[in-house]
Amino acid sequence: MRQYGQAPEIEAVITALVFRAGPLLCALRLDEVIETMRPMETLPLAGTPTFVLGISILRGVPTPVIDVSRLLGGGACDNPQRYVTVRTERGAVALATGPVLGIRTVDTDEAGGHPALLGGASSRLVAGVGTVGAEPLMLLQSMRTVPDEVWEAAAAAGVP
């Protein structure tokens, strides 16, 4: 049984997309990723948290764009190099990131991380913290849960 503040149990080894988010090295389960692309024109979206850059038209669909670095507390991604689109409960979301470093196998046993790094709100975002060489790697939780105020602001702007 999972206790409050604990990350859900995940497979021992997963295939993940590894990318930079500002100063952070991050990974997302590959089965959550729709595609990666160059950044598209993004229009600001009023009434959203600071980590929401706005909306872009991706494949003909208005899509919220989230600055992953700012979301994780690593500061703003001043010049995103890639958009990584992921599945969410309400539709696709684009994650503004630095460079995509490739697809790698991530040993989630090593990505357990120190409990202090996974407590509180961050446990909703980070499944574990491992390493690549001497650098920490943040294995991100499912990005399926986007705050309601983002969807409400998107709906007010005409995003389906």
N, C-alpha and C positions, 0 to 999 in steps of 0.2 A: 504494500500500500504506500502511496506517495504522501509524504508529509508536506505541509505548507512550506513554500520557499524552495523545495527541491525540484530540480529539472526532471522531466519525465525520462524514463528509461528508453534508451535508443540502442540500435544494433551496435555490435562491437566494431565493425568496419563498414564504412559507407563510402560511396563515391560522391565527391563534392566539387563544386565550382569554387575555386580560390581566387580572391580578389583583394585589392587594397581599398580601404575606406579611410581617406586621410592618412594618419599615421598608423592605422590599425590594419592587421592582416586578418581577413575574415574568410569563412567558408559557409556555403549553403548546400544542403542536400541537393544533388543533381535532379532528383525527381520533382523538386519544387520549382525548378527553373524552366521558364518557357523559352527564352532566348536572350542573347546579348546583342546590343546594337550601339551604334554611335549615338551620342546625345542628340535629341531633337529639340526644336524650339519648345520652350516651356513657358507657359503664361502663369503669373502669380494667381493664387487662390486665397481670397480673403477669408478670415475666420478659421484658419488652420494653425496647428502648432508650428513652431519655427523650423522643425525638421522637414516640413512639407514644402518643396520648392514650387509646386503648382501642378498644372495639368499639361500634358502633351497629347497630341493625336498620334497614336501608335496603331498601325495597321487599320486606320480608319476609325478607331475607337478612342474617345477622350479617356485618358488614363492618369491617375494621380502619380506624382513623382516624389519620392522620399529620399532625402540626403542621409545615407546610412551612417556616415561619419558623425554628423550632428545628432542623429538618433541615438548613437551609442556613446555620445559624450566626448568624441575625439575632435570636436571643432568642425566648422563648416568645410565642405568640399567646394572650394572656390571655383574650380574648373573641372567638372566631372569629365572623365574620359570615356566612360561607358554607362549605358543603362542596362541593367539586368532586370528583365521582367519576370515576375513570379506570380504563381496562382494564390489567390486569397478567397475567402468565403464569399466575397461580393464581386469578384472580378479581378482582372490583372492589375498589378501595381508595378511601376518602374522604380528600381532602386538606382539612384545616382551613385556611381562608384568611381574609384580610381581605375588603374589598369586591371584587367582580368589576367590572372597569372596561369590559368589553365585548370584542367580537371585532374584531381588527385584523389587517391585513396586516403581517407582519414581514419586513423585508429581512435575510435571514440573512448576506448579504455583509458588512453592517455589524455583524452580531452575532458576528463572529469573536472579538473581544475580545483583550486582552493575554494572551500565553502564560502569564504568571505567575498569571493568574486561573483558568486552565483546567488547571493541572497537578495531579498526584496524585489524591486522592480526589474532589475537586470535579469532575473531568472526567467522573465517572460521573453527576453530577447536572446539570451546566450544559453545554449545547451551545455557548453563546456569550454574550457580553455586548455589548449594543448600547446605544442611548440612545433616550429619548423626551424631546425637548426637551433639558434639561440633566440629566436623571435617568437613571442606568443602568438597563437592562432586562436581566434574566437570562432567556435562553431555555433552558428546562429540557429535559434529555434525557428520553427515555422514562422514565416512572415504573414501567415494567413490572417492574423488578427490586426486589423488596422483600426485605429481609434474612430469611434462613431463621428466625432466632429469633422474628421477628414471627409467621410462619406456624405455628411450633411452639407458641408460647404461645396463639395463636388456636385451634389444634387441641385443646390441653389444656383450653381453656375451652368446647369443644364447637362451634367454628366449623367448618363443613364445608370 
